[in-house]
Amino acid sequence: MLQKIFNQVVGAKYISVLRTWVPNMVAWGTVGGVALVHFTDWQLFLDYVPYIKGKFGKDE
């Protein structure tokens, strides 16, 4: 059903093009996410991981 709606709105040609680009977009999104964590304060991101949260004590 969902594919019929997409075919009517977008077209079968563009759906097939999108299917070939999805793995590439996922890979670059993963690389971008890892780069974001690497170049920013990685402890800020790891505070939201439950297992690692207690390993970094706040210096007060």
TORLUM-261498 format. One record per residue (C-alpha): x negated, y negated, z negated; residue number from 1. Coordinates in steps of 0.001 Angstrom, whole numbers, padded with zeros to 6 digits, always signed. Layout:
! TORLUM-261498
<pt><east>X</east><north>Y</north><up>Z</up><resi>NUM</resi></pt>
...
//
This chain:
! TORLUM-261498
<pt><east>+000000</east><north>+000000</north><up>+000000</up><resi>1</resi></pt>
<pt><east>-002736</east><north>-002441</north><up>-000923</up><resi>2</resi></pt>
<pt><east>-004627</east><north>-001631</north><up>+002258</up><resi>3</resi></pt>
<pt><east>-001541</east><north>-002439</north><up>+004353</up><resi>4</resi></pt>
<pt><east>-001302</east><north>-005857</north><up>+002727</up><resi>5</resi></pt>
<pt><east>-004994</east><north>-006547</north><up>+003351</up><resi>6</resi></pt>
<pt><east>-004639</east><north>-005413</north><up>+006966</up><resi>7</resi></pt>
<pt><east>-001797</east><north>-007858</north><up>+007507</up><resi>8</resi></pt>
<pt><east>-003527</east><north>-010784</north><up>+005798</up><resi>9</resi></pt>
<pt><east>-007191</east><north>-010296</north><up>+006700</up><resi>10</resi></pt>
<pt><east>-007415</east><north>-007686</north><up>+009408</up><resi>11</resi></pt>
<pt><east>-009033</east><north>-004266</north><up>+009727</up><resi>12</resi></pt>
<pt><east>-012218</east><north>-005626</north><up>+011314</up><resi>13</resi></pt>
<pt><east>-013032</east><north>-007868</north><up>+008369</up><resi>14</resi></pt>
<pt><east>-012203</east><north>-005151</north><up>+005861</up><resi>15</resi></pt>
<pt><east>-014736</east><north>-002830</north><up>+007480</up><resi>16</resi></pt>
<pt><east>-017338</east><north>-005627</north><up>+007470</up><resi>17</resi></pt>
<pt><east>-016627</east><north>-006256</north><up>+003788</up><resi>18</resi></pt>
<pt><east>-017045</east><north>-002565</north><up>+002970</up><resi>19</resi></pt>
<pt><east>-020528</east><north>-002596</north><up>+004463</up><resi>20</resi></pt>
<pt><east>-021514</east><north>-005711</north><up>+002477</up><resi>21</resi></pt>
<pt><east>-020198</east><north>-004619</north><up>-000950</up><resi>22</resi></pt>
<pt><east>-023236</east><north>-002473</north><up>-001933</up><resi>23</resi></pt>
<pt><east>-025575</east><north>-005282</north><up>-000897</up><resi>24</resi></pt>
<pt><east>-023608</east><north>-007829</north><up>-002942</up><resi>25</resi></pt>
<pt><east>-023611</east><north>-005531</north><up>-005970</up><resi>26</resi></pt>
<pt><east>-027373</east><north>-005064</north><up>-005730</up><resi>27</resi></pt>
<pt><east>-028081</east><north>-008797</north><up>-005447</up><resi>28</resi></pt>
<pt><east>-025640</east><north>-009527</north><up>-008268</up><resi>29</resi></pt>
<pt><east>-027504</east><north>-007078</north><up>-010485</up><resi>30</resi></pt>
<pt><east>-030844</east><north>-008638</north><up>-009557</up><resi>31</resi></pt>
<pt><east>-029432</east><north>-012079</north><up>-010301</up><resi>32</resi></pt>
<pt><east>-028104</east><north>-010959</north><up>-013676</up><resi>33</resi></pt>
<pt><east>-031422</east><north>-009431</north><up>-014686</up><resi>34</resi></pt>
<pt><east>-033258</east><north>-012571</north><up>-013528</up><resi>35</resi></pt>
<pt><east>-030867</east><north>-014746</north><up>-015545</up><resi>36</resi></pt>
<pt><east>-031535</east><north>-012758</north><up>-018709</up><resi>37</resi></pt>
<pt><east>-035276</east><north>-012665</north><up>-017999</up><resi>38</resi></pt>
<pt><east>-035733</east><north>-016392</north><up>-017444</up><resi>39</resi></pt>
<pt><east>-033419</east><north>-017548</north><up>-020229</up><resi>40</resi></pt>
<pt><east>-033347</east><north>-016859</north><up>-023953</up><resi>41</resi></pt>
<pt><east>-032882</east><north>-013077</north><up>-023804</up><resi>42</resi></pt>
<pt><east>-032121</east><north>-012883</north><up>-027538</up><resi>43</resi></pt>
<pt><east>-029056</east><north>-015020</north><up>-026890</up><resi>44</resi></pt>
<pt><east>-027716</east><north>-012312</north><up>-024573</up><resi>45</resi></pt>
<pt><east>-028774</east><north>-009434</north><up>-026803</up><resi>46</resi></pt>
<pt><east>-026803</east><north>-010890</north><up>-029732</up><resi>47</resi></pt>
<pt><east>-023686</east><north>-009616</north><up>-027966</up><resi>48</resi></pt>
<pt><east>-024965</east><north>-006015</north><up>-027737</up><resi>49</resi></pt>
<pt><east>-023697</east><north>-004287</north><up>-030894</up><resi>50</resi></pt>
<pt><east>-026592</east><north>-001843</north><up>-031366</up><resi>51</resi></pt>
<pt><east>-029328</east><north>-004455</north><up>-030930</up><resi>52</resi></pt>
<pt><east>-027562</east><north>-007326</north><up>-032704</up><resi>53</resi></pt>
<pt><east>-029051</east><north>-006625</north><up>-036145</up><resi>54</resi></pt>
<pt><east>-032646</east><north>-006162</north><up>-034936</up><resi>55</resi></pt>
<pt><east>-033287</east><north>-009874</north><up>-034458</up><resi>56</resi></pt>
<pt><east>-032949</east><north>-011701</north><up>-037759</up><resi>57</resi></pt>
<pt><east>-032419</east><north>-015432</north><up>-037728</up><resi>58</resi></pt>
<pt><east>-035401</east><north>-017394</north><up>-039025</up><resi>59</resi></pt>
<pt><east>-034047</east><north>-019745</north><up>-041640</up><resi>60</resi></pt>
//
